[in-house]
Amino acid sequence: MNDYRADAKKDGITDEIMTFGIPLQGGITAVRAYVVVPAGYEFKKNGKLVRETRSLHTNALQKSNAWRRITGWSWAER
């Protein structure tokens, strides 16, 4: 998140809001999992409102003790 915040600040991005829908696809094994969800992203870039409303957010997770931690993610506009 620190890297994201630094990049957003450099690019003039503020007031970010992410929304997520019902998962479209996913899978789980003993130690790994993934999930694909429809997503939206709204933010201001240099004061101008930008909306991405038809995107997909994918998370890859790996089991660590009793928790699954995000090990990677991607964002794709449809």
ABEGO torsion letter per residue (X at the ends): XAAAAAAAAAAGBBGBBBBBBBBABBBBBAABBBBBBBBBBBBBBGGBBBBBABBBBBBBBBBBEABBBBABBBBBBX
